[in-house]
């Protein structure tokens, strides 16, 4: 007779709660995109160049750089955000500030998208959709997921200072946090590869 295995209601609740929290972080991310898009329409070229190292906003450079430079540039931008999130997750108070990182990531993307649309119209929109969006979308989701993990780890560290009984071994929990961040770092590399692939395939169409 086949055995029917029912999942624990507790596990179902935990998964649904994590999904809800991730959606909340994605909302913060898309809010940043909206604010960035509004600001980007009034931005100037000099400001976009100054922000390029963090937000990847210099499209003249993106269209002309080689494969290795494009990968390093895209991957380095994601690593900066992920590194900040990782450190915030190691602090008791870091969880309060980890919420801001997805907003900043989204703001950077929205800023560049709004700038392209404001300067080049639908020509800029096409560049954004074909060249920027695929890698940026994955990178943004990684940052949102990393922020969620950082907030959760920060709360668990805070729980060590309460009088309530500690359910999880702190060493196991920290090991799990490190593994999760390492996996997200690999996904950042994947998003950088997507940036390179789509830039190679479509950036030649656009001349800014």
C-alpha positions in Angstrom: 0.0 0.0 0.0 1.3 3.4 -0.9 2.0 5.8 1.9 0.5 9.2 1.7 2.9 11.8 3.2 1.3 15.0 4.4 3.5 18.0 4.9 3.6 19.6 8.3 1.1 22.5 8.7 4.0 24.3 10.5 6.2 24.0 7.4 3.4 25.2 5.2 2.9 28.3 7.4 6.7 29.0 7.5 6.9 28.8 3.7 3.9 31.0 3.2 5.3 33.5 5.6 8.6 33.6 3.8 6.9 34.0 0.5 4.9 36.9 1.9 8.0 38.6 3.3 9.8 38.1 0.0 6.8 39.8 -1.8 7.1 42.6 0.7 10.7 43.1 -0.2 9.9 43.0 -3.9 7.3 45.8 -3.3 10.0 47.9 -1.7 12.2 47.1 -4.7 9.6 48.2 -7.2 8.8 51.3 -5.2 12.5 52.2 -5.6 12.2 51.6 -9.3 9.2 54.0 -9.5 10.9 56.7 -7.6 14.1 56.3 -9.7 12.2 56.4 -13.0 10.6 59.7 -11.9 14.0 61.2 -10.9 15.8 59.8 -14.0 13.7 61.9 -16.4 15.3 65.0 -14.9 18.8 63.6 -14.4 21.8 64.9 -16.3 24.6 62.9 -17.9 27.3 64.0 -15.4 25.2 62.6 -12.5 24.7 59.3 -14.3 28.4 58.9 -14.9 29.1 59.5 -11.2 26.6 56.8 -10.2 27.8 54.3 -12.8 30.1 52.3 -10.5 27.2 51.5 -8.2 24.2 51.5 -10.4 25.6 50.7 -13.9 24.1 53.9 -15.5 26.8 54.8 -18.1 25.4 53.3 -21.3 28.1 54.7 -23.5 30.6 52.6 -21.6 28.3 49.5 -21.6 28.0 49.6 -25.4 31.8 49.8 -26.0 33.4 47.7 -23.2 34.7 44.2 -23.8 33.3 40.9 -22.4 35.5 40.7 -19.4 35.1 44.4 -18.5 31.3 44.1 -18.9 31.2 41.1 -16.6 33.4 42.6 -13.9 31.5 45.9 -14.0 28.1 44.2 -13.6 29.2 41.6 -11.1 31.1 44.3 -9.0 27.9 46.4 -8.8 25.9 43.5 -7.5 28.6 42.4 -5.1 28.6 45.9 -3.5 24.9 45.6 -2.6 25.2 42.0 -1.5 28.3 42.8 0.7 26.4 45.5 2.4 23.4 43.3 3.0 25.6 40.5 4.3 27.2 42.7 6.9 23.9 44.2 8.0 22.6 40.6 8.6 25.5 40.1 11.1 24.3 42.9 13.2 21.5 43.1 15.8 20.4 46.5 14.4 21.3 45.7 10.8 17.9 44.3 10.0 16.4 47.8 10.3 18.7 49.1 7.5 18.6 46.0 5.3 15.1 47.1 4.1 16.7 50.2 2.4 19.0 48.2 0.2 16.4 46.8 -2.2 14.9 50.3 -2.5 18.3 51.7 -3.5 18.9 48.9 -6.0 15.5 49.5 -7.5 16.1 53.3 -7.5 19.3 52.8 -9.4 17.6 50.8 -12.1 14.6 53.1 -12.3 17.0 56.1 -12.5 18.7 54.7 -15.5 15.5 53.6 -17.2 13.9 57.0 -16.6 17.0 58.7 -17.9 17.0 56.6 -21.1 13.4 57.3 -21.7 13.7 61.0 -21.0 16.6 61.5 -23.4 16.0 58.9 -26.1 12.3 58.2 -25.9 11.2 54.7 -27.1 14.7 54.2 -28.5 15.9 54.2 -24.9 13.1 52.0 -23.8 14.1 49.4 -26.4 17.6 49.4 -25.2 16.4 49.0 -21.6 14.2 46.0 -22.5 16.7 44.2 -24.7 20.0 44.9 -23.0 19.5 46.0 -19.4 16.4 44.4 -18.1 17.3 40.6 -18.2 20.4 40.8 -16.0 19.0 43.7 -13.9 15.8 41.8 -13.2 17.6 38.7 -11.8 20.1 40.9 -9.9 17.2 42.8 -8.3 15.5 39.6 -7.2 18.7 38.4 -5.7 19.1 41.6 -3.7 15.5 41.4 -2.4 16.1 37.8 -1.4 19.4 38.6 0.3 17.8 41.4 2.3 15.1 39.1 3.5 17.7 36.6 4.7 19.7 39.4 6.4 16.6 40.6 8.3 15.8 37.1 9.4 19.4 36.4 10.5 19.5 39.8 12.3 16.3 38.9 14.2 17.7 35.6 15.2 20.9 37.2 16.6 18.7 39.6 18.5 16.9 36.5 20.0 20.1 35.4 21.6 19.9 38.4 23.9 16.4 37.6 25.2 15.5 35.3 28.0 13.5 33.0 25.9 15.0 29.6 25.0 17.1 29.4 21.9 15.6 26.8 19.5 18.3 26.8 16.8 22.0 26.2 17.3 23.7 29.6 16.6 26.6 27.9 14.8 24.2 26.0 12.5 22.2 29.1 11.8 25.3 31.1 10.9 26.5 28.3 8.7 23.1 28.3 6.9 23.3 32.1 6.5 26.7 31.9 4.9 25.7 29.2 2.5 22.6 31.1 1.5 24.7 34.2 0.8 27.2 32.2 -1.2 24.4 30.9 -3.3 23.1 34.4 -3.9 26.6 35.5 -4.8 26.6 32.8 -7.5 23.3 34.1 -8.8 24.8 37.6 -9.0 27.5 36.1 -11.3 24.7 34.5 -13.4 23.0 37.9 -13.7 26.4 39.4 -14.8 26.7 36.7 -17.5 23.2 37.6 -18.7 24.3 41.3 -18.9 27.2 40.3 -21.1 25.2 38.0 -23.3 22.4 40.5 -24.0 24.8 43.4 -24.4 26.8 41.4 -27.0 23.6 40.3 -28.8 21.7 43.6 -28.9 23.9 46.6 -27.9 25.2 47.0 -31.4 21.7 48.0 -32.5 21.8 51.1 -30.3 24.1 54.0 -30.8 24.0 56.7 -28.1 
